[in-house]
Amino acid sequence: MAGQVLNSLKDFWFALTETYTLMWLGITNSFYNLGILLVDFFYFWKNSLLRKINWELFWQYAFLDPYAISTREGSRVNLKKENLIYGETPYFSIYKILKYINPTKDDIFYDLGSGRGSVIFFINIYLKIRAIGIEIIPSFVKNSNHIKAKLNLQNIEFLHGNFLDYDINDGTIFYIAGTCFDDDIVEKIVQKVKEFKTGTWVISLSYPLNSPYLKVEKTFVLPYSWGKGTVYIHRKIS
């Protein structure tokens, strides 16, 4: 009897500790993301069009956040759950990456898994190059296209589907924030790289792409919505 009581107390203490740990992590992450938002505001929100886009994004997801949408609609697509874990790239991080690459007006940027489309909107405004987002979650694509049409934005596209099914060989810069992609998807991405033009930039997050066709030119450690992430900037060499 005493042993059962002791085990029950241990289970209760473990559950209580785990609950408070999760609460503390949630609070810490909220303050961390607030800091990211303030940095983005300081550097970039002087741009009136970007402010309008952020206002539209805010209202699109004010009552159902993108994490919930990704979970709900992700259950209906033919991909493993871990391949659909949602995260966001701050403006400051993508700006620093592309400042190193220094795109020209002839470049074509692809975001493979574009989420809410914020990276595509930012690149379109600040770099004035063609930007294309491919996303498998329908609501993200629908909402992004709504904002594009409402603000009459040019030279950007939001496409619905699995990016592995698209012909994207016209691209010159690819962004793959696939931190949680499984080995099968990563291998298919590596196979797709073979078709890219020599000199193409391929940006991956958390891990380099193991391909004889790619050379890592630069690495950064930059902030993301979930914490710090290592960015690998590759160049297609053959």
C-alpha positions as CSV (number, residue, x, y, z in Angstrom):
1,M,0.0,0.0,0.0
2,A,2.8,2.4,1.0
3,G,4.6,1.6,-2.2
4,Q,1.5,2.4,-4.3
5,V,1.1,5.8,-2.6
6,L,4.8,6.5,-3.1
7,N,4.5,5.7,-6.8
8,S,1.4,7.8,-7.2
9,L,3.2,10.7,-5.5
10,K,6.1,10.2,-7.9
11,D,3.8,10.2,-10.9
12,F,2.0,13.3,-9.7
13,W,5.3,15.1,-9.1
14,F,6.6,14.1,-12.6
15,A,3.4,15.3,-14.3
16,L,3.5,18.6,-12.3
17,T,7.1,19.2,-13.1
18,E,6.6,18.5,-16.8
19,T,3.6,20.8,-16.9
20,Y,5.5,23.7,-15.4
21,T,8.5,23.0,-17.6
22,L,6.3,23.3,-20.7
23,M,4.7,26.4,-19.4
24,W,8.1,28.0,-18.8
25,L,9.3,27.0,-22.2
26,G,6.2,28.6,-23.7
27,I,6.7,31.8,-21.8
28,T,10.4,31.9,-22.7
29,N,9.6,31.3,-26.4
30,S,7.0,34.0,-26.4
31,F,9.5,36.6,-25.1
32,Y,12.1,35.3,-27.6
33,N,9.7,35.8,-30.5
34,L,8.7,39.2,-29.2
35,G,12.4,40.2,-29.4
36,I,12.6,38.9,-33.0
37,L,9.5,41.0,-33.8
38,L,11.1,44.1,-32.3
39,V,14.3,43.6,-34.4
40,D,12.3,43.2,-37.6
41,F,10.2,46.3,-36.7
42,F,13.3,48.4,-36.1
43,Y,15.0,47.3,-39.3
44,F,12.2,46.9,-41.8
45,W,8.8,48.3,-40.8
46,K,9.6,51.8,-42.1
47,N,8.5,50.3,-45.5
48,S,4.8,51.2,-45.8
49,L,4.0,48.2,-48.1
50,L,5.6,45.8,-45.7
51,R,3.5,47.2,-42.9
52,K,0.3,46.7,-45.0
53,I,1.4,43.1,-45.7
54,N,2.0,42.4,-42.0
55,W,-1.3,43.9,-41.1
56,E,-3.0,41.6,-43.6
57,L,-1.1,38.6,-42.3
58,F,-2.0,39.5,-38.7
59,W,-5.8,39.5,-39.5
60,Q,-5.5,36.3,-41.7
61,Y,-4.2,34.4,-38.7
62,A,-5.6,36.3,-35.7
63,F,-8.3,33.7,-34.8
64,L,-6.6,30.5,-36.1
65,D,-2.8,30.5,-35.8
66,P,-0.7,28.9,-38.5
67,Y,0.5,26.1,-36.2
68,A,-3.1,25.0,-35.8
69,I,-3.8,25.3,-39.5
70,S,-0.7,23.3,-40.4
71,T,-1.7,20.5,-37.9
72,R,-5.3,20.4,-39.1
73,E,-4.8,20.5,-42.8
74,G,-1.5,18.6,-42.7
75,S,-3.5,15.5,-41.6
76,R,-5.2,15.5,-45.0
77,V,-2.0,15.4,-47.2
78,N,0.1,12.5,-48.1
79,L,3.1,13.4,-45.9
80,K,4.4,12.3,-42.6
81,K,3.5,14.6,-39.7
82,E,7.1,15.4,-38.9
83,N,7.5,16.9,-42.4
84,L,4.8,19.4,-41.7
85,I,6.0,21.0,-38.4
86,Y,5.5,24.7,-38.8
87,G,8.1,27.4,-38.1
88,E,8.8,30.9,-39.4
89,T,11.8,32.8,-40.8
90,P,12.3,36.3,-39.4
91,Y,12.9,39.1,-41.9
92,F,16.3,39.8,-40.4
93,S,17.5,36.2,-41.0
94,I,16.5,36.0,-44.6
95,Y,17.8,39.5,-45.2
96,K,21.2,38.5,-43.9
97,I,21.3,35.3,-45.9
98,L,20.5,37.1,-49.2
99,K,22.8,40.0,-48.4
100,Y,25.6,37.4,-48.7
101,I,24.2,36.0,-52.0
102,N,23.6,39.6,-53.4
103,P,20.9,38.7,-55.9
104,T,20.4,40.5,-59.2
105,K,17.2,41.4,-61.0
106,D,17.7,38.3,-63.2
107,D,17.5,35.9,-60.2
108,I,14.5,33.7,-59.4
109,F,13.9,32.8,-55.8
110,Y,12.0,29.8,-54.6
111,D,10.8,29.1,-51.1
112,L,10.2,25.4,-50.9
113,G,7.5,25.2,-48.2
114,S,6.6,28.8,-48.0
115,G,4.1,28.7,-45.1
116,R,2.3,32.1,-44.7
117,G,4.4,33.5,-47.5
118,S,6.2,36.1,-45.4
119,V,9.6,35.4,-46.9
120,I,8.2,35.7,-50.5
121,F,6.5,39.0,-49.7
122,F,9.7,40.4,-48.0
123,I,11.9,39.4,-50.9
124,N,9.5,40.9,-53.5
125,I,9.5,44.2,-51.6
126,Y,13.2,44.5,-50.6
127,L,15.0,42.8,-53.4
128,K,12.7,43.4,-56.4
129,I,13.3,39.9,-57.8
130,R,10.8,37.3,-59.0
131,A,9.8,35.1,-55.9
132,I,7.8,31.9,-55.9
133,G,6.5,30.1,-52.9
134,I,5.4,26.4,-53.1
135,E,3.3,25.2,-50.1
136,I,1.3,22.0,-49.5
137,I,-1.2,23.5,-46.9
138,P,-4.1,24.9,-48.9
139,S,-5.1,27.7,-46.5
140,F,-1.6,29.2,-46.6
141,V,-1.6,29.4,-50.4
142,K,-5.2,30.8,-50.5
143,N,-4.4,33.5,-47.9
144,S,-1.1,34.5,-49.6
145,N,-2.8,34.8,-53.0
146,H,-5.6,36.9,-51.4
147,I,-3.0,39.4,-50.0
148,K,-1.2,39.4,-53.3
149,A,-4.4,40.3,-55.2
150,K,-5.6,42.8,-52.6
151,L,-2.3,44.8,-52.6
152,N,-1.8,44.3,-56.4
153,L,1.7,42.8,-55.9
154,Q,3.6,41.9,-59.0
155,N,6.3,39.4,-59.8
156,I,5.4,36.9,-57.1
157,E,3.6,33.5,-57.2
158,F,2.1,31.2,-54.6
159,L,1.6,27.6,-55.8
160,H,-0.2,24.8,-54.0
161,G,1.3,21.3,-53.8
162,N,4.3,19.3,-53.0
163,F,7.4,21.1,-54.3
164,L,8.9,17.8,-55.3
165,D,6.2,17.5,-58.0
166,Y,7.1,20.9,-59.7
167,D,9.5,21.7,-62.4
168,I,11.6,24.4,-60.7
169,N,14.7,24.3,-62.8
170,D,14.4,28.0,-63.8
171,G,15.2,28.9,-60.2
172,T,18.6,30.4,-59.2
173,I,18.1,30.7,-55.4
174,F,16.3,28.0,-53.4
175,Y,15.4,28.3,-49.7
176,I,14.6,25.0,-47.9
177,A,13.8,25.6,-44.2
178,G,13.1,21.8,-43.8
179,T,14.5,21.4,-40.3
180,C,12.2,18.4,-39.6
181,F,12.2,16.8,-43.1
182,D,12.8,13.1,-43.0
183,D,15.6,11.4,-44.8
184,D,13.4,10.4,-47.8
185,I,12.4,14.0,-48.6
186,V,16.0,15.2,-48.1
187,E,17.3,12.5,-50.5
188,K,14.6,13.5,-53.1
189,I,15.7,17.2,-52.7
190,V,19.3,16.1,-53.3
191,Q,18.3,14.2,-56.4
192,K,16.4,17.3,-57.7
193,V,19.5,19.4,-57.2
194,K,21.2,17.5,-60.1
195,E,18.9,19.3,-62.5
196,F,19.7,22.8,-61.3
197,K,21.9,25.2,-63.3
198,T,25.5,25.5,-62.4
199,G,25.9,28.5,-60.1
200,T,22.5,28.1,-58.5
201,W,22.3,28.9,-54.7
202,V,20.7,26.4,-52.4
203,I,20.0,27.4,-48.8
204,S,19.2,24.8,-46.2
205,L,18.5,25.0,-42.5
206,S,19.9,22.8,-39.7
207,Y,21.9,20.5,-42.0
208,P,24.0,20.7,-45.2
209,L,22.8,18.8,-48.3
210,N,25.1,16.0,-48.9
211,S,25.6,16.2,-52.7
212,P,28.7,16.1,-55.0
213,Y,27.0,18.8,-57.0
214,L,27.0,21.3,-54.1
215,K,29.7,23.2,-52.2
216,V,28.9,24.9,-48.9
217,E,30.1,28.5,-49.4
218,K,28.9,30.0,-46.0
219,T,27.3,29.1,-42.7
220,F,25.3,31.4,-40.4
221,V,23.7,30.9,-37.0
222,L,20.6,33.0,-37.1
223,P,17.3,33.4,-35.1
224,Y,14.2,31.6,-36.0
225,S,10.7,31.3,-34.4
226,W,11.8,28.2,-32.5
227,G,15.3,29.3,-31.6
228,K,18.8,29.6,-33.2
229,G,19.3,27.7,-36.4
230,T,22.4,27.0,-38.5
231,V,22.0,28.0,-42.1
232,Y,24.1,26.4,-44.9
233,I,24.5,28.3,-48.2
234,H,25.5,26.0,-51.0
235,R,26.5,26.7,-54.6
236,K,25.8,24.3,-57.5
237,I,29.3,23.5,-58.8
238,S,28.6,21.2,-61.8
